[in-house]
Amino acid sequence: MCIRPHLPEAFEFYIGGSTGPSLYVRLVDGRLLYERAGGGGYSGIVMEASPTPEEWARFLDAADRLGLAGWKPEYVTAHSCCDVTYWHLRLEIDGLRVVARGADAYPGSLGAGVSKEFGAFCAEVERLLREGATAGARCSPHTDETRPAR
């Protein structure tokens, strides 16, 4: 594994919708601040994770493997209007700048289904938060399989 000398200058990721769970993560002063919520609202509980340089390197290596540098700025489907999962990513590091977003559409997917690449990216975000914090976070589109039990 290649250890990168720098941490991201910017990292922001949001995934969620109006009815299901959501996750908002942003990098502030070298720390990840994140909030999980449900039902389109905000929980008001902001948690913190401080990944090590090695954990960041693992995350960024995974981002390279998943082709983030090639993600388009916007992904939408014909059904991107109501009760959909929205997501937004901003990542800046060492001259690389990725800004992408979607509404029930994902890099590597031909329709509203979550692609393998996007699912793997979400798993890497979860891992980064889990490794850098005592409390875990969930980064999943609100499908029936990922909705919390009611």
C-alpha positions, 0 to 999 in steps of 0.5 A: 500500500502506498502511504500518501504524504497528504490528507484531503484538502476537502472531503464532503459526502452526503447520502439520503432522501426525504423518507429514509436514513441519511448520512452527512460527512465533512472534513473540518480541521483534519477531523471528520464530522458526521451526522446520521438522521432519518425521515429527511430531518437532522438529528442534531447529533454531530459525531467525530472521527479522526482517521489516521494517515494510514486509514486515509491512505487505505481509503484513497487507494480504494477511491483510486481503484473505484475510479473516482477521478472518472466520475461524472459531475451528475447522475440522474434517471428519468425517475429522479424526482420523488422519494429518491436517494440523493448523494453528493461527493466532494473530494480534493487532494493533491490536485485531484478534484472530484465533485459528483452528485446523483438522484437514484443514479450512480456511477457504473449503473445503468438505472436506479440500482446501486452499482458495485462501485458506488456500494464499495465506495459507501463501504469505504466511507463506513470503514473510514468513520468506523476506524476513526471513531468509537461510534459507527456510521451507516452509508447506504441508500435507503433500500428495503434491505438497509432501512432500519427496522421500525 
